[in-house]
Every structure is written in C-alpha cells, then in structure tokens.
Amino acid sequence: VEKYGAELEPSDTLEDFPGLNGAYLRLPWALIEPEEGHFLWESLDTPAQRWIDQGLQVSFRISALEPWMYKATPQWVFDAGAKGFDAEGWVYEPDYDDPIYLEKVEHFVKAMAERYDGSPHVAFVDIGHMGMWGEGHSVATTPKHGHEWTIETQKRIIDIYCRCFKKTQLCVLWRTFPAGRTLSDHRICLLQRGDPAR
C-alpha cells in the first residue's frame, strides 16, 4: 500500500487485500500528546475504527522520530529540559537516555495503557519511543549528529512498556548493527506479558 496507507480514503478498509486480518498503525508522539497531559487519542482511534467495525483487530506503535517531521517528540518534552540532537537540520532526535525524556515517556505509556491495555480490539502494542520510526535504531541519524545508544537504552524503554501493559501483548522490532552500521538482523521478538526485559 503506497506510503504505508497514509493516503487511504476514510472509507477504505482494504477488504480486497488478500489475507487481511488486522491493521497496523504508526503515529508520532507529537500528534497524540501535543501538550503535556492533553491526549488526542482520536488520532489513533478514528483510523482504527474502520477495521474494528469490520471485526478486525488493530496494532500500533508510537514513534519519537520520523523522517518526515523535524520533531516527532513533542516540543514540551524538550521545553521541560530533555536533551536531544539535531541531525543536520533534518530531524531532532531525543536523547533516549535522558531522565526527563524517560519520565515523560513513562507518563505517556501509562496513559496509553489505561486506555488500551486489555482492549479486545488491540492485537498487540509495538514498543516504540526509540529510534527512527520507533524501530530502536539510529542508523540514519548517528552519522549526522555523532551520538548512538546501547542495548541498555532500549531495555529501559522496553521495561517502561512492560511496567504499564499487563494484559495486551507487547512486541518489539529488534535490529542489530555491526561495525559500519549495515543492517544484519531484522526480526520481531515477542515479550511475555508483564515480564521486564532481560
């Protein structure tokens, strides 16, 4: 589907797509929580409803970095003191180790879990909030700003989600990059509900 379905008509449920059994949505955090504590859940709920009405489930990921917007993390997170890195004017990447950033992520994920954890309409929640598209990597941005993160950083983000979601299945996109930052592995790992990352 062209541009990951971003240009679908509101009435298009993709019923003619072979084997469709659900829909996956990815949205930037800045669109869902433009002001601290003010959530625009309809940004997620409205597009999801077209598949829910067809008896299907949805899955979703919230990202903190998108290539099509300078700040996918809300500006108020940085105004609160969270640090970040400018990637040569292209995108502004949060410092995923920053304690203020992690605190704000946890507040958001807790609110998201209060709304969606255990919903029969949600197949799984994909752990985001780190890396390009929420995929946990900075292969495109690290060469521009010079900062990179370790697996320990990703585990902290995973643990936030595991603390908040107790019923709905969580999954995470796992990528490893050897020296030279060439993609070597691309697989999805499912986490047991409620288990902290090991």
Accessible surface in RSA format (square Angstrom, percent):
REM  Atomic radii and reference values for relative SASA: ProtOr
REM  Chains: A
REM  Algorithm: Lee & Richards
REM  Probe-radius: 1.40
REM  Slices: 20
REM RES _ NUM      All-atoms   Total-Side   Main-Chain    Non-polar    All polar
REM                ABS   REL    ABS   REL    ABS   REL    ABS   REL    ABS   REL
RES VAL A   1    99.24  65.3  34.34  31.1  64.90 156.4  45.87  39.9  53.38 144.8
RES GLU A   2   134.16  77.0 113.65  86.0  20.51  48.8  54.65 105.7  79.51  64.9
RES LYS A   3   126.07  61.5 106.85  65.6  19.22  45.8  71.21  64.1  54.86  58.4
RES TYR A   4   193.80  90.5 158.29  90.1  35.51  92.4 120.51  90.6  73.29  90.3
RES GLY A   5    16.72  20.6   0.00   N/A  16.72  20.6   6.20  17.0  10.52  23.6
RES ALA A   6    84.08  77.3  42.97  66.3  41.10  93.5  55.24  77.8  28.83  76.4
RES GLU A   7   114.10  65.5  86.26  65.3  27.84  66.3  48.51  93.8  65.58  53.5
RES LEU A   8    42.33  23.6  21.94  15.7  20.40  51.3  24.98  17.5  17.35  46.7
RES GLU A   9   117.09  67.2 115.36  87.3   1.73   4.1  46.09  89.2  71.00  58.0
RES PRO A  10   107.34  78.2  97.05  88.5  10.29  37.4  97.39  80.4   9.95  61.8
RES SER A  11    99.27  83.9  72.56  96.8  26.71  61.5  55.44 118.1  43.82  61.4
RES ASP A  12    52.09  36.5  46.11  45.9   5.98  14.1  14.41  33.9  37.68  37.6
RES THR A  13    17.32  12.3  14.52  14.7   2.80   6.7   9.45  12.7   7.87  11.9
RES LEU A  14    31.82  17.7  31.07  22.2   0.75   1.9  31.36  22.0   0.46   1.2
RES GLU A  15   129.40  74.3  95.14  72.0  34.26  81.6  41.59  80.4  87.81  71.7
RES ASP A  16   131.01  91.8  99.22  98.8  31.78  75.2  52.23 122.9  78.78  78.6
RES PHE A  17   101.44  50.8  94.73  58.7   6.71  17.5  97.26  59.0   4.18  12.0
RES PRO A  18   116.88  85.2  92.99  84.8  23.88  86.8 104.88  86.6  12.00  74.6
RES GLY A  19    76.30  94.1   0.00   N/A  76.30  94.1  44.08 121.0  32.22  72.2
RES LEU A  20    50.76  28.3  24.70  17.7  26.06  65.5  28.50  20.0  22.27  59.9
RES ASN A  21   125.51  86.6 110.63 106.9  14.88  35.8  28.84  69.4  96.67  93.4
RES GLY A  22    19.08  23.5   0.00   N/A  19.08  23.5  11.36  31.2   7.72  17.3
RES ALA A  23    15.93  14.7   5.17   8.0  10.77  24.5  12.78  18.0   3.15   8.3
RES TYR A  24    96.12  44.9  69.83  39.7  26.28  68.4  69.83  52.5  26.28  32.4
RES LEU A  25    24.81  13.8  22.27  15.9   2.54   6.4  24.81  17.4   0.00   0.0
RES ARG A  26    70.15  29.5  43.13  22.0  27.02  64.3   7.17   9.8  62.98  38.2
RES LEU A  27    20.87  11.6  20.87  14.9   0.00   0.0  20.87  14.7   0.00   0.0
RES PRO A  28     4.01   2.9   4.01   3.7   0.00   0.0   4.01   3.3   0.00   0.0
RES TRP A  29     0.00   0.0   0.00   0.0   0.00   0.0   0.00   0.0   0.00   0.0
RES ALA A  30    17.71  16.3  12.42  19.2   5.28  12.0  12.42  17.5   5.28  14.0
RES LEU A  31    78.96  44.0  74.95  53.6   4.01  10.1  76.99  54.1   1.97   5.3
RES ILE A  32     0.00   0.0   0.00   0.0   0.00   0.0   0.00   0.0   0.00   0.0
RES GLU A  33     5.17   3.0   5.17   3.9   0.00   0.0   0.00   0.0   5.17   4.2
RES PRO A  34    55.74  40.6  35.86  32.7  19.88  72.3  38.68  31.9  17.06 106.0
RES GLU A  35   112.21  64.4 110.42  83.5   1.79   4.3  35.18  68.1  77.02  62.9
RES GLU A  36    93.71  53.8  67.84  51.3  25.87  61.6  32.07  62.0  61.65  50.3
RES GLY A  37    51.26  63.2   0.00   N/A  51.26  63.2  27.04  74.2  24.23  54.3
RES HIS A  38    90.77  49.6  87.82  61.0   2.95   7.5  55.05  56.7  35.71  41.6
RES PHE A  39    53.15  26.6  33.59  20.8  19.55  50.9  33.59  20.4  19.55  56.0
RES LEU A  40    53.00  29.5  53.00  37.9   0.00   0.0  53.00  37.2   0.00   0.0
RES TRP A  41    26.06  10.5  25.76  12.5   0.31   0.7  14.03   7.5  12.04  19.5
RES GLU A  42    96.85  55.6  93.52  70.7   3.33   7.9  51.26  99.2  45.58  37.2
RES SER A  43    34.79  29.4  20.05  26.8  14.75  34.0  16.09  34.3  18.70  26.2
RES LEU A  44     2.84   1.6   2.84   2.0   0.00   0.0   2.84   2.0   0.00   0.0
RES ASP A  45    38.39  26.9  35.17  35.0   3.22   7.6  26.35  62.0  12.04  12.0
RES THR A  46    95.63  68.0  83.40  84.5  12.24  29.2  71.18  95.6  24.45  37.0
RES PRO A  47    33.62  24.5  32.21  29.4   1.42   5.2  33.62  27.8   0.00   0.0
RES ALA A  48     3.46   3.2   3.46   5.3   0.00   0.0   3.46   4.9   0.00   0.0
RES GLN A  49    80.57  45.1  80.57  58.9   0.00   0.0  36.08  76.8  44.49  33.7
RES ARG A  50    43.31  18.2  35.56  18.1   7.76  18.5  16.68  22.8  26.64  16.1
RES TRP A  51    10.57   4.2  10.57   5.1   0.00   0.0  10.54   5.6   0.03   0.0
RES ILE A  52    33.06  18.8  23.96  17.8   9.10  21.9  23.96  17.3   9.10  24.7
RES ASP A  53   102.30  71.7  66.42  66.1  35.88  84.8  27.11  63.8  75.18  75.0
RES GLN A  54    84.18  47.1  54.44  39.8  29.73  70.8  11.62  24.7  72.55  55.0
RES GLY A  55    69.56  85.8   0.00   N/A  69.56  85.8  37.18 102.0  32.38  72.5
RES LEU A  56    41.98  23.4  36.76  26.3   5.22  13.1  38.81  27.3   3.17   8.5
RES GLN A  57    74.36  41.6  72.42  52.9   1.94   4.6  20.75  44.2  53.61  40.7
RES VAL A  58     5.26   3.5   4.97   4.5   0.29   0.7   5.26   4.6   0.00   0.0
RES SER A  59     6.66   5.6   6.66   8.9   0.00   0.0   1.55   3.3   5.11   7.2
RES PHE A  60     1.33   0.7   1.33   0.8   0.00   0.0   1.33   0.8   0.00   0.0
RES ARG A  61    14.40   6.0  14.13   7.2   0.27   0.6   0.27   0.4  14.13   8.6
RES ILE A  62     0.83   0.5   0.16   0.1   0.67   1.6   0.16   0.1   0.67   1.8
RES SER A  63     0.00   0.0   0.00   0.0   0.00   0.0   0.00   0.0   0.00   0.0
RES ALA A  64     0.00   0.0   0.00   0.0   0.00   0.0   0.00   0.0   0.00   0.0
RES LEU A  65     0.43   0.2   0.43   0.3   0.00   0.0   0.43   0.3   0.00   0.0
RES GLU A  66     1.13   0.6   1.05   0.8   0.08   0.2   0.69   1.3   0.44   0.4
RES PRO A  67    43.23  31.5  30.34  27.7  12.89  46.9  30.55  25.2  12.68  78.8
RES TRP A  68   155.84  62.5 120.20  58.2  35.64  83.7 124.15  66.2  31.68  51.4
RES MET A  69    40.49  21.0  32.55  21.5   7.94  18.9  39.88  33.9   0.61   0.8
RES TYR A  70    93.23  43.5  83.46  47.5   9.78  25.4  67.40  50.7  25.83  31.8
RES LYS A  71    54.18  26.4  45.24  27.8   8.95  21.3  20.30  18.3  33.88  36.1
RES ALA A  72     0.28   0.3   0.00   0.0   0.28   0.6   0.00   0.0   0.28   0.8
RES THR A  73     0.36   0.3   0.00   0.0   0.36   0.9   0.00   0.0   0.36   0.5
RES PRO A  74     2.72   2.0   0.26   0.2   2.46   8.9   2.72   2.2   0.00   0.0
RES GLN A  75    84.20  47.1  78.33  57.2   5.87  14.0  52.48 111.7  31.72  24.1
RES TRP A  76    33.30  13.4  29.37  14.2   3.93   9.2  29.53  15.7   3.77   6.1
RES VAL A  77     0.00   0.0   0.00   0.0   0.00   0.0   0.00   0.0   0.00   0.0
RES PHE A  78    23.14  11.6  10.71   6.6  12.44  32.4  11.04   6.7  12.11  34.7
RES ASP A  79   108.38  75.9  70.43  70.1  37.96  89.8  33.69  79.3  74.69  74.5
RES ALA A  80    47.16  43.4  14.87  22.9  32.29  73.5  27.85  39.2  19.31  51.1
RES GLY A  81    35.21  43.4   0.00   N/A  35.21  43.4  27.61  75.8   7.60  17.0
RES ALA A  82     7.43   6.8   0.00   0.0   7.43  16.9   0.00   0.0   7.43  19.7
RES LYS A  83   134.59  65.7 129.94  79.7   4.65  11.1  94.67  85.2  39.92  42.5
RES GLY A  84    16.65  20.5   0.00   N/A  16.65  20.5   0.00   0.0  16.65  37.3
RES PHE A  85    50.33  25.2  46.84  29.0   3.49   9.1  50.33  30.5   0.00   0.0
RES ASP A  86    63.96  44.8  48.46  48.2  15.50  36.7  27.61  65.0  36.35  36.3
RES ALA A  87     0.00   0.0   0.00   0.0   0.00   0.0   0.00   0.0   0.00   0.0
RES GLU A  88   124.62  71.5  87.64  66.3  36.98  88.1  46.90  90.7  77.72  63.5
RES GLY A  89    54.72  67.5   0.00   N/A  54.72  67.5  28.84  79.2  25.88  58.0
RES TRP A  90    86.95  34.9  70.76  34.2  16.19  38.0  67.56  36.0  19.39  31.5
RES VAL A  91     0.00   0.0   0.00   0.0   0.00   0.0   0.00   0.0   0.00   0.0
RES TYR A  92    46.34  21.6  46.33  26.4   0.01   0.0  18.36  13.8  27.98  34.5
RES GLU A  93     0.00   0.0   0.00   0.0   0.00   0.0   0.00   0.0   0.00   0.0
RES PRO A  94     0.00   0.0   0.00   0.0   0.00   0.0   0.00   0.0   0.00   0.0
RES ASP A  95    20.07  14.1  20.07  20.0   0.00   0.0   0.00   0.0  20.07  20.0
RES TYR A  96     0.47   0.2   0.47   0.3   0.00   0.0   0.47   0.3   0.00   0.0
RES ASP A  97    55.39  38.8  42.25  42.1  13.13  31.1  21.62  50.9  33.77  33.7
RES ASP A  98     9.41   6.6   5.98   5.9   3.44   8.1   3.46   8.1   5.96   5.9
RES PRO A  99   101.47  74.0  94.25  85.9   7.22  26.3  97.17  80.2   4.30  26.7
RES ILE A 100    53.27  30.3  53.27  39.7   0.00   0.0  53.27  38.4   0.00   0.0
RES TYR A 101     0.00   0.0   0.00   0.0   0.00   0.0   0.00   0.0   0.00   0.0
RES LEU A 102    26.43  14.7  25.55  18.3   0.88   2.2  25.94  18.2   0.49   1.3
RES GLU A 103    82.77  47.5  74.21  56.1   8.56  20.4  30.88  59.7  51.89  42.4
RES LYS A 104    23.54  11.5  23.04  14.1   0.50   1.2   2.22   2.0  21.32  22.7
RES VAL A 105     0.00   0.0   0.00   0.0   0.00   0.0   0.00   0.0   0.00   0.0
RES GLU A 106    40.85  23.5  40.85  30.9   0.00   0.0  11.25  21.8  29.60  24.2
RES HIS A 107    94.46  51.6  87.83  61.0   6.62  16.9  57.61  59.4  36.85  42.9
RES PHE A 108     0.40   0.2   0.00   0.0   0.40   1.0   0.11   0.1   0.29   0.8
RES VAL A 109     0.00   0.0   0.00   0.0   0.00   0.0   0.00   0.0   0.00   0.0
RES LYS A 110   102.96  50.2 102.76  63.0   0.20   0.5  54.30  48.9  48.65  51.8
RES ALA A 111    20.31  18.7  15.24  23.5   5.06  11.5  16.61  23.4   3.70   9.8
RES MET A 112     0.36   0.2   0.36   0.2   0.00   0.0   0.36   0.3   0.00   0.0
RES ALA A 113     8.41   7.7   5.33   8.2   3.08   7.0   5.54   7.8   2.87   7.6
RES GLU A 114   144.21  82.8 103.85  78.6  40.36  96.1  51.05  98.7  93.17  76.1
RES ARG A 115   121.05  50.8  90.32  46.0  30.73  73.2  23.88  32.6  97.17  58.9
RES TYR A 116    19.33   9.0  19.19  10.9   0.15   0.4  19.33  14.5   0.00   0.0
RES ASP A 117    33.80  23.7  14.17  14.1  19.63  46.4   6.79  16.0  27.01  26.9
RES GLY A 118    38.65  47.7   0.00   N/A  38.65  47.7  13.97  38.3  24.67  55.3
RES SER A 119    27.26  23.0  15.97  21.3  11.29  26.0  14.61  31.1  12.65  17.7
RES PRO A 120   104.83  76.4  84.94  77.4  19.89  72.3  95.81  79.1   9.02  56.1
RES HIS A 121    83.67  45.7  83.29  57.9   0.38   1.0  51.54  53.1  32.13  37.4
RES VAL A 122    11.09   7.3   3.59   3.3   7.49  18.1   3.59   3.1   7.49  20.3
RES ALA A 123    41.61  38.3  24.00  37.0  17.60  40.0  27.03  38.1  14.58  38.6
RES PHE A 124    57.10  28.6  57.10  35.4   0.00   0.0  57.10  34.6   0.00   0.0
RES VAL A 125     0.63   0.4   0.63   0.6   0.00   0.0   0.63   0.5   0.00   0.0
RES ASP A 126     6.30   4.4   6.06   6.0   0.24   0.6   0.00   0.0   6.30   6.3
RES ILE A 127     5.05   2.9   2.81   2.1   2.24   5.4   2.81   2.0   2.24   6.1
RES GLY A 128     1.85   2.3   0.00   N/A   1.85   2.3   0.12   0.3   1.73   3.9
RES HIS A 129     0.00   0.0   0.00   0.0   0.00   0.0   0.00   0.0   0.00   0.0
RES MET A 130    11.34   5.9  11.28   7.5   0.06   0.2  11.28   9.6   0.06   0.1
RES GLY A 131     0.74   0.9   0.00   N/A   0.74   0.9   0.74   2.0   0.00   0.0
RES MET A 132     1.76   0.9   1.76   1.2   0.00   0.0   1.76   1.5   0.00   0.0
RES TRP A 133    77.83  31.2  77.83  37.7   0.00   0.0  71.26  38.0   6.57  10.7
RES GLY A 134     3.78   4.7   0.00   N/A   3.78   4.7   0.00   0.0   3.78   8.5
RES GLU A 135    24.12  13.8  22.84  17.3   1.28   3.0   0.63   1.2  23.50  19.2
RES GLY A 136    16.49  20.3   0.00   N/A  16.49  20.3   2.46   6.8  14.03  31.4
RES HIS A 137    10.52   5.7   4.07   2.8   6.45  16.5  10.52  10.8   0.00   0.0
RES SER A 138    14.78  12.5   9.30  12.4   5.48  12.6   1.89   4.0  12.88  18.0
RES VAL A 139    46.61  30.7  37.61  34.0   9.01  21.7  40.10  34.8   6.51  17.7
RES ALA A 140    41.71  38.3  28.56  44.1  13.15  29.9  37.91  53.4   3.80  10.1
RES THR A 141     0.33   0.2   0.28   0.3   0.05   0.1   0.28   0.4   0.05   0.1
RES THR A 142     5.68   4.0   5.13   5.2   0.55   1.3   4.81   6.5   0.87   1.3
RES PRO A 143    95.18  69.4  55.38  50.5  39.80 144.7  67.28  55.6  27.90 173.4
RES LYS A 144    81.86  39.9  64.30  39.5  17.57  41.8  21.92  19.7  59.94  63.9
RES HIS A 145    35.68  19.5   4.11   2.9  31.57  80.8  12.22  12.6  23.45  27.3
RES GLY A 146    64.48  79.5   0.00   N/A  64.48  79.5  31.60  86.7  32.88  73.6
RES HIS A 147    58.39  31.9  56.87  39.5   1.52   3.9  39.23  40.4  19.16  22.3
RES GLU A 148   104.60  60.1  90.32  68.3  14.28  34.0  30.14  58.3  74.46  60.8
RES TRP A 149    32.30  13.0   2.72   1.3  29.58  69.5   5.03   2.7  27.27  44.2
RES THR A 150    88.73  63.1  78.67  79.8  10.06  24.0  81.89 110.0   6.83  10.3
RES ILE A 151    75.21  42.8  67.17  50.0   8.04  19.4  69.50  50.0   5.72  15.5
RES GLU A 152    88.57  50.9  87.72  66.4   0.85   2.0  40.85  79.0  47.72  39.0
RES THR A 153     1.04   0.7   1.04   1.1   0.00   0.0   0.00   0.0   1.04   1.6
RES GLN A 154    15.16   8.5  15.16  11.1   0.00   0.0   3.41   7.3  11.75   8.9
RES LYS A 155    51.74  25.2  51.74  31.7   0.00   0.0  19.60  17.6  32.14  34.2
RES ARG A 156   102.76  43.1 100.13  51.0   2.63   6.3  49.24  67.3  53.52  32.4
RES ILE A 157     1.35   0.8   1.35   1.0   0.00   0.0   1.35   1.0   0.00   0.0
RES ILE A 158     1.09   0.6   1.09   0.8   0.00   0.0   1.09   0.8   0.00   0.0
RES ASP A 159    34.63  24.3  34.25  34.1   0.38   0.9   5.65  13.3  28.97  28.9
RES ILE A 160     4.84   2.8   4.84   3.6   0.00   0.0   4.84   3.5   0.00   0.0
RES TYR A 161     0.35   0.2   0.35   0.2   0.00   0.0   0.19   0.1   0.16   0.2
RES CYS A 162     2.30   1.7   1.90   2.1   0.40   0.9   2.10   5.3   0.20   0.2
RES ARG A 163   125.72  52.8 111.84  57.0  13.88  33.1  64.98  88.8  60.74  36.8
RES CYS A 164    18.10  13.7   2.79   3.1  15.31  36.0   5.40  13.7  12.70  13.7
RES PHE A 165     0.30   0.2   0.00   0.0   0.30   0.8   0.00   0.0   0.30   0.9
RES LYS A 166   114.95  56.1  98.66  60.5  16.28  38.8  72.48  65.2  42.46  45.2
RES LYS A 167   134.73  65.7 124.75  76.5   9.98  23.8  74.49  67.0  60.24  64.2
RES THR A 168     8.03   5.7   1.70   1.7   6.34  15.1   6.80   9.1   1.23   1.9
RES GLN A 169    41.27  23.1  40.01  29.2   1.26   3.0  14.76  31.4  26.51  20.1
RES LEU A 170     0.10   0.1   0.10   0.1   0.00   0.0   0.10   0.1   0.00   0.0
RES CYS A 171     2.61   2.0   2.61   2.9   0.00   0.0   0.00   0.0   2.61   2.8
RES VAL A 172     2.84   1.9   2.84   2.6   0.00   0.0   2.84   2.5   0.00   0.0
RES LEU A 173    13.11   7.3  11.91   8.5   1.20   3.0  11.92   8.4   1.19   3.2
RES TRP A 174    52.17  20.9  52.00  25.2   0.17   0.4  39.27  20.9  12.90  20.9
RES ARG A 175    48.31  20.3  28.86  14.7  19.45  46.3   1.08   1.5  47.23  28.6
RES THR A 176    57.13  40.6  53.58  54.3   3.55   8.5  51.14  68.7   5.98   9.0
RES PHE A 177    58.15  29.1  25.88  16.0  32.26  84.0  26.55  16.1  31.60  90.4
RES PRO A 178    70.01  51.0  53.87  49.1  16.13  58.6  67.49  55.7   2.52  15.6
RES ALA A 179   107.65  99.0  70.37 108.6  37.28  84.8  82.53 116.2  25.12  66.5
RES GLY A 180    65.56  80.8   0.00   N/A  65.56  80.8  37.17 102.0  28.39  63.6
RES ARG A 181    85.40  35.9  75.61  38.5   9.79  23.3  22.85  31.2  62.55  37.9
RES THR A 182    92.90  66.1  88.05  89.3   4.85  11.6  66.13  88.8  26.77  40.5
RES LEU A 183    81.62  45.5  58.06  41.5  23.57  59.2  58.06  40.8  23.57  63.4
RES SER A 184    72.72  61.4  34.37  45.9  38.35  88.3  35.59  75.8  37.13  52.0
RES ASP A 185    39.83  27.9  34.46  34.3   5.37  12.7  14.32  33.7  25.51  25.4
RES HIS A 186    99.94  54.6  71.15  49.5  28.79  73.6  46.69  48.1  53.25  62.0
RES ARG A 187   112.62  47.3 105.82  53.9   6.80  16.2  56.12  76.7  56.49  34.2
RES ILE A 188   109.12  62.1  81.00  60.3  28.12  67.8  81.00  58.3  28.12  76.3
RES CYS A 189    43.30  32.8  38.03  42.4   5.27  12.4  20.16  51.1  23.14  25.0
RES LEU A 190   116.48  64.9  89.98  64.4  26.51  66.6  89.98  63.2  26.51  71.3
RES LEU A 191    31.17  17.4  29.08  20.8   2.09   5.3  31.13  21.9   0.04   0.1
RES GLN A 192   128.13  71.6 124.25  90.8   3.88   9.2  38.75  82.5  89.38  67.8
RES ARG A 193   135.57  56.9 113.92  58.1  21.65  51.6  23.79  32.5 111.77  67.7
RES GLY A 194    26.51  32.7   0.00   N/A  26.51  32.7  10.01  27.5  16.50  37.0
RES ASP A 195    66.54  46.6  65.28  65.0   1.26   3.0  12.68  29.8  53.86  53.7
RES PRO A 196    65.78  47.9  62.39  56.9   3.39  12.3  62.79  51.8   2.99  18.6
RES ALA A 197    20.82  19.1   4.54   7.0  16.28  37.0   8.10  11.4  12.73  33.7
RES ARG A 198   200.72  84.3 157.44  80.3  43.28 103.0 101.47 138.7  99.24  60.1
END  Absolute sums over single chains surface
CHAIN  1 A    10021.1       7686.6       2334.5       5604.8       4416.3
END  Absolute sums over all chains
TOTAL         10021.1       7686.6       2334.5       5604.8       4416.3
